[in-house]
């Protein structure tokens, strides 16, 4: 599923830099993404 620009969700995409709002609310969610 490579649909960049469809849904920018914390669970629908990897740990990106433009997701500051998400990292501030889910800093641990980025951890599981990097572990993969």
C-alpha positions as a Markdown table, in Angstrom:
| # | Residue | x | y | z |
|---|---|---|---|---|
| 1 | Unk | 0.0 | 0.0 | 0.0 |
| 2 | Unk | 2.1 | 2.9 | -1.2 |
| 3 | Unk | -0.5 | 5.7 | -1.2 |
| 4 | Unk | 1.4 | 8.7 | 0.0 |
| 5 | Unk | -1.0 | 11.6 | 0.6 |
| 6 | Unk | -4.1 | 9.6 | 1.3 |
| 7 | Unk | -4.2 | 9.4 | 5.1 |
| 8 | Unk | -1.5 | 10.8 | 7.4 |
| 9 | Unk | -2.1 | 8.8 | 10.5 |
| 10 | Unk | 0.3 | 7.5 | 13.2 |
| 11 | Unk | -0.8 | 3.9 | 12.5 |
| 12 | Unk | -1.1 | 4.3 | 8.7 |
| 13 | Unk | 2.5 | 5.6 | 8.2 |
| 14 | Unk | 6.1 | 5.3 | 9.5 |
| 15 | Unk | 7.8 | 7.6 | 11.9 |
| 16 | Unk | 8.1 | 10.8 | 9.8 |
| 17 | Unk | 9.6 | 14.1 | 10.8 |
| 18 | Unk | 6.4 | 16.1 | 9.9 |
| 19 | Unk | 4.4 | 14.1 | 12.5 |
| 20 | Unk | 5.4 | 16.3 | 15.5 |
| 21 | Unk | 1.8 | 16.3 | 16.7 |
| 22 | Unk | 1.8 | 12.5 | 16.7 |
| 23 | Unk | 5.3 | 12.1 | 18.3 |
| 24 | Unk | 4.2 | 14.4 | 21.1 |
| 25 | Unk | 1.1 | 12.3 | 21.7 |
| 26 | Unk | 2.6 | 8.9 | 20.8 |
| 27 | Unk | 6.4 | 8.9 | 21.2 |
| 28 | Unk | 6.3 | 5.1 | 21.8 |
| 29 | Unk | 4.4 | 4.5 | 18.5 |
| 30 | Unk | 7.6 | 5.6 | 16.7 |
| 31 | Unk | 9.5 | 3.0 | 18.6 |
| 32 | Unk | 7.6 | 0.0 | 17.2 |
| 33 | Unk | 7.9 | 1.5 | 13.7 |
| 34 | Unk | 11.7 | 1.7 | 13.9 |
| 35 | Unk | 12.0 | -1.7 | 15.4 |
| 36 | Unk | 10.5 | -3.2 | 12.2 |
